[in-house]
């Protein structure tokens, strides 16, 4: 190869026995084509005897080749820009970017800004509504003081307006107006009624010291079952709505329907309104499926005319879609025409209940049903409801419950979709096995 014909000149002209010393090539030497260029090193041949003529910078102890981007001859790395600089180069248009690259970065930046603005707005609204709800809860609870009338015997009509004004700190004229409309109202409900005459009662489960549940809300009633789904006690628009009674239930001077039905949302945060009722059906804080019931066997539901406690006796998951199986009409049982109707209702509920308790029932008992949405199979798959049933403590009855006698029902009567999708349990109902002697008016 002619380009290799020249040889490096020797220093001196001594004999061949002397050590041969070669001059290192210079840039001028390399430019005249007498020696190989740096491009030759792209070939991985073992030409170690060929001199390296790449441009180099001399330092005290090493040689650094200018064309080495990452690793120099000795394996040393050049210092890279910090992570923030690299991120900026990756995200924002820079000098030297092509048109397509600049457009891509601009579109990406606009999308990020839009996401931050939208997400921030949603978060602001969610947090704002949450705190607003908390403030409203505090305000409403300040309007209600059940300790004003520890026993329901003392009605507003039995006290003078001046006496009532001193008890509840309200103008005499307003008290006179309310007592004229609702003579038998309890003084503890005067402020609530003055604020919203849709008030019919107050429901309570747990308290502020309960680590699991604190259901403590006014109960209202409208002319339909839609209004209070989206309005709070002050009749303001509110996603969580209010706790409300079925519009068909009656509250006539202390005489309730045979089955009083209360509705409340199961809120997304799992902590407000009726969200915690699902724990009767499927506890989360404990592996013991009955722990939540044992801790909360009593519901307090006071009305404008009466204070009362109610013993929980059943919990059922109900289907609302006919294509998924049976749709049991538990919401249509508000009055019991006779003993047979009452007994059949209780038999149906107990067959489907996931818990059996030591609470007995008989025809003439008043029933309280607390109903809320609950989606153990996913809302998109099965639009279901969980309902908790309780009966009013009878006059003179001990309000305590022997929770140690409670039993988890492992074979409740289910609707078809449940049998098809439950991972454990039988695929068909094994029949009635609960202690029917607890239904005192039943002779079957």
FENRA-V945787 format. One record per residue. N is the residue number from 1. SS is DSSP state (hx for helix, st for strand, lp for the rest). OMEGA is omega as a letter, one per 40 degrees, with the letter a starting at -180 (* if undefined). NEAR is the number of other C-alpha atoms within 8 Angstrom. Layout:
<<N | SS | OMEGA | NEAR> <N | SS | OMEGA | NEAR>>
//
This chain:
<<1 | lp | a | 4> <2 | hx | a | 4> <3 | hx | i | 9> <4 | hx | a | 8> <5 | lp | a | 6> <6 | lp | i | 6> <7 | lp | i | 5> <8 | lp | a | 6> <9 | lp | i | 6> <10 | st | i | 9> <11 | lp | i | 8> <12 | lp | a | 4> <13 | lp | a | 5> <14 | lp | a | 5> <15 | lp | a | 5> <16 | lp | i | 6> <17 | lp | a | 4> <18 | lp | i | 6> <19 | lp | i | 5> <20 | lp | i | 7> <21 | lp | a | 6> <22 | st | i | 8> <23 | lp | i | 8> <24 | lp | a | 4> <25 | lp | i | 7> <26 | lp | i | 7> <27 | hx | i | 8> <28 | hx | i | 6> <29 | hx | a | 10> <30 | hx | a | 13> <31 | hx | a | 7> <32 | lp | i | 7> <33 | lp | a | 8> <34 | lp | a | 10> <35 | lp | i | 10> <36 | lp | a | 9> <37 | lp | a | 8> <38 | hx | a | 9> <39 | hx | a | 5> <40 | hx | a | 7> <41 | hx | i | 6> <42 | hx | i | 6> <43 | lp | a | 5> <44 | lp | i | 5> <45 | lp | a | 4> <46 | lp | i | 4> <47 | lp | a | 5> <48 | lp | a | 5> <49 | lp | i | 4> <50 | lp | a | 5> <51 | lp | i | 5> <52 | lp | a | 5> <53 | lp | i | 12> <54 | lp | i | 7> <55 | lp | a | 7> <56 | st | i | 8> <57 | st | i | 8> <58 | st | i | 7> <59 | lp | a | 7> <60 | lp | a | 4> <61 | lp | a | 4> <62 | lp | i | 6> <63 | st | i | 9> <64 | st | i | 10> <65 | st | a | 11> <66 | lp | a | 8> <67 | lp | i | 4> <68 | lp | a | 7> <69 | lp | a | 7> <70 | lp | a | 7> <71 | st | i | 10> <72 | lp | a | 11> <73 | lp | a | 8> <74 | lp | i | 5> <75 | lp | a | 6> <76 | lp | a | 8> <77 | st | i | 7> <78 | lp | a | 7> <79 | lp | i | 4> <80 | lp | i | 4> <81 | lp | i | 6> <82 | lp | a | 6> <83 | hx | a | 6> <84 | hx | i | 6> <85 | hx | i | 8> <86 | hx | i | 9> <87 | hx | i | 8> <88 | hx | i | 8> <89 | hx | a | 9> <90 | hx | a | 7> <91 | hx | a | 9> <92 | lp | i | 10> <93 | lp | a | 10> <94 | lp | i | 7> <95 | lp | a | 4> <96 | lp | i | 4> <97 | lp | i | 8> <98 | lp | a | 6> <99 | hx | a | 6> <100 | hx | a | 6> <101 | hx | i | 9> <102 | hx | i | 12> <103 | hx | i | 8> <104 | hx | a | 8> <105 | hx | a | 12> <106 | hx | i | 10> <107 | hx | i | 8> <108 | hx | a | 9> <109 | hx | i | 10> <110 | hx | i | 8> <111 | hx | a | 8> <112 | hx | a | 8> <113 | hx | i | 8> <114 | hx | i | 8> <115 | hx | a | 8> <116 | hx | a | 8> <117 | hx | a | 8> <118 | hx | i | 8> <119 | hx | i | 8> <120 | hx | i | 8> <121 | hx | i | 8> <122 | hx | i | 8> <123 | hx | i | 8> <124 | hx | a | 8> <125 | hx | a | 8> <126 | hx | a | 8> <127 | hx | i | 8> <128 | hx | i | 8> <129 | hx | i | 8> <130 | hx | a | 8> <131 | hx | i | 8> <132 | hx | i | 8> <133 | hx | i | 8> <134 | hx | i | 8> <135 | hx | i | 8> <136 | hx | i | 8> <137 | hx | i | 9> <138 | hx | a | 8> <139 | hx | a | 8> <140 | hx | a | 11> <141 | hx | i | 9> <142 | hx | i | 7> <143 | hx | a | 9> <144 | lp | i | 10> <145 | lp | a | 9> <146 | hx | a | 7> <147 | hx | i | 6> <148 | hx | i | 8> <149 | hx | a | 10> <150 | lp | i | 6> <151 | lp | a | 6> <152 | lp | a | 10> <153 | lp | a | 4> <154 | lp | a | 8> <155 | lp | i | 13> <156 | hx | a | 13> <157 | hx | a | 9> <158 | hx | i | 6> <159 | lp | i | 8> <160 | lp | i | 8> <161 | hx | i | 9> <162 | hx | i | 7> <163 | hx | i | 8> <164 | hx | i | 15> <165 | hx | i | 12> <166 | hx | a | 8> <167 | hx | a | 8> <168 | hx | i | 10> <169 | lp | i | 7> <170 | lp | i | 10> <171 | lp | a | 7> <172 | hx | a | 10> <173 | hx | a | 6> <174 | hx | i | 9> <175 | hx | i | 13> <176 | hx | i | 9> <177 | hx | a | 8> <178 | hx | a | 12> <179 | hx | i | 12> <180 | hx | a | 7> <181 | hx | a | 6> <182 | lp | a | 7> <183 | lp | a | 10> <184 | lp | a | 11> <185 | lp | i | 13> <186 | lp | i | 14> <187 | hx | a | 12> <188 | hx | a | 12> <189 | hx | a | 12> <190 | hx | a | 12> <191 | hx | i | 11> <192 | hx | a | 12> <193 | hx | i | 11> <194 | hx | a | 9> <195 | hx | a | 7> <196 | lp | a | 9> <197 | lp | i | 7> <198 | lp | a | 8> <199 | st | i | 12> <200 | st | a | 11> <201 | st | i | 11> <202 | st | a | 12> <203 | st | a | 13> <204 | st | i | 12> <205 | st | a | 12> <206 | st | i | 12> <207 | lp | a | 10> <208 | lp | i | 6> <209 | lp | i | 5> <210 | lp | a | 8> <211 | lp | a | 5> <212 | lp | a | 6> <213 | lp | i | 10> <214 | st | i | 11> <215 | st | a | 12> <216 | st | a | 10> <217 | st | i | 11> <218 | st | i | 13> <219 | st | a | 14> <220 | st | i | 13> <221 | lp | i | 12> <222 | lp | i | 11> <223 | lp | i | 5> <224 | lp | i | 7> <225 | lp | a | 9> <226 | lp | a | 6> <227 | hx | a | 8> <228 | hx | i | 14> <229 | hx | a | 12> <230 | lp | i | 12> <231 | st | i | 15> <232 | lp | a | 12> <233 | lp | a | 11> <234 | lp | a | 7> <235 | lp | i | 7> <236 | lp | i | 7> <237 | st | a | 8> <238 | lp | a | 8> <239 | lp | a | 7> <240 | lp | i | 11> <241 | lp | i | 14> <242 | lp | i | 16> <243 | st | a | 14> <244 | st | i | 12> <245 | st | i | 13> <246 | lp | a | 12> <247 | lp | a | 9> <248 | lp | i | 4> <249 | lp | a | 12> <250 | lp | i | 7> <251 | st | a | 9> <252 | st | i | 6> <253 | lp | i | 7> <254 | lp | i | 9> <255 | st | a | 7> <256 | st | i | 11> <257 | lp | i | 11> <258 | lp | i | 11> <259 | st | i | 13> <260 | st | a | 14> <261 | st | i | 13> <262 | st | i | 13> <263 | st | i | 12> <264 | lp | i | 14> <265 | lp | i | 14> <266 | st | a | 13> <267 | lp | a | 11> <268 | lp | a | 4> <269 | lp | i | 5> <270 | lp | a | 8> <271 | lp | a | 8> <272 | lp | a | 11> <273 | st | a | 14> <274 | lp | a | 13> <275 | hx | a | 12> <276 | hx | i | 12> <277 | hx | a | 11> <278 | hx | a | 10> <279 | hx | i | 9> <280 | hx | a | 11> <281 | hx | a | 11> <282 | lp | a | 7> <283 | lp | a | 14> <284 | lp | a | 6> <285 | lp | a | 4> <286 | lp | i | 7> <287 | lp | i | 6> <288 | lp | a | 6> <289 | lp | a | 9> <290 | lp | a | 12> <291 | hx | a | 9> <292 | hx | i | 10> <293 | hx | a | 9> <294 | hx | i | 10> <295 | hx | a | 6> <296 | lp | a | 9> <297 | lp | a | 10> <298 | st | i | 9> <299 | st | i | 13> <300 | st | i | 12> <301 | st | i | 12> <302 | st | i | 12> <303 | st | i | 10> <304 | lp | a | 13> <305 | lp | a | 12> <306 | lp | i | 9> <307 | lp | a | 10> <308 | lp | i | 9> <309 | st | a | 12> <310 | st | a | 13> <311 | st | i | 14> <312 | st | i | 12> <313 | st | a | 13> <314 | st | i | 14> <315 | st | a | 13> <316 | st | i | 12> <317 | st | a | 11> <318 | st | i | 11> <319 | st | i | 15> <320 | lp | a | 8> <321 | lp | a | 10> <322 | hx | a | 8> <323 | hx | i | 4> <324 | hx | i | 10> <325 | lp | a | 10> <326 | lp | i | 9> <327 | lp | a | 10> <328 | lp | a | 6> <329 | lp | a | 6> <330 | hx | a | 5> <331 | hx | a | 6> <332 | hx | i | 5> <333 | lp | i | 9> <334 | lp | i | 11> <335 | lp | i | 7> <336 | lp | a | 9> <337 | lp | a | 6> <338 | lp | a | 6> <339 | hx | a | 9> <340 | hx | i | 6> <341 | hx | i | 9> <342 | hx | a | 11> <343 | hx | a | 13> <344 | hx | i | 8> <345 | hx | a | 9> <346 | hx | i | 9> <347 | hx | i | 8> <348 | hx | a | 8> <349 | hx | a | 10> <350 | hx | i | 10> <351 | hx | a | 10> <352 | hx | a | 11> <353 | lp | i | 14> <354 | lp | i | 13> <355 | st | i | 12> <356 | st | a | 13> <357 | lp | i | 10> <358 | lp | a | 11> <359 | lp | i | 9> <360 | lp | a | 7> <361 | st | i | 10> <362 | lp | i | 10> <363 | lp | a | 9> <364 | lp | i | 5> <365 | lp | i | 10> <366 | lp | a | 11> <367 | st | i | 11> <368 | st | i | 13> <369 | st | i | 12> <370 | st | a | 11> <371 | st | i | 13> <372 | st | i | 14> <373 | st | i | 10> <374 | lp | a | 10> <375 | lp | i | 10> <376 | lp | i | 5> <377 | lp | a | 6> <378 | lp | a | 8> <379 | lp | a | 9> <380 | lp | a | 5> <381 | lp | a | 6> <382 | lp | i | 11> <383 | lp | a | 13> <384 | st | i | 12> <385 | st | i | 13> <386 | st | a | 15> <387 | st | i | 13> <388 | st | a | 14> <389 | st | i | 12> <390 | st | i | 13> <391 | st | a | 13> <392 | st | i | 12> <393 | lp | a | 11> <394 | lp | i | 6> <395 | lp | i | 4> <396 | lp | a | 4> <397 | lp | i | 6> <398 | lp | a | 5> <399 | lp | a | 7> <400 | lp | a | 4> <401 | lp | i | 8> <402 | lp | a | 7> <403 | hx | i | 10> <404 | hx | a | 5> <405 | hx | i | 7> <406 | lp | a | 12> <407 | st | i | 8> <408 | st | i | 9> <409 | lp | a | 9> <410 | lp | a | 6> <411 | lp | i | 9> <412 | lp | i | 10> <413 | lp | a | 9> <414 | lp | i | 8> <415 | lp | a | 12> <416 | hx | a | 9> <417 | hx | i | 8> <418 | hx | i | 8> <419 | hx | a | 11> <420 | hx | a | 7> <421 | hx | i | 6> <422 | lp | a | 7> <423 | lp | a | 4> <424 | lp | i | 4> <425 | lp | a | 7> <426 | lp | a | 7> <427 | lp | i | 6> <428 | lp | a | 5> <429 | lp | a | 9> <430 | lp | i | 5> <431 | lp | a | 5> <432 | lp | a | 5> <433 | lp | a | 4> <434 | lp | a | 7> <435 | lp | a | 5> <436 | hx | i | 6> <437 | hx | i | 6> <438 | hx | i | 9> <439 | st | a | 11> <440 | lp | a | 10> <441 | lp | a | 9> <442 | lp | a | 9> <443 | lp | a | 4> <444 | lp | * | 2>>
//
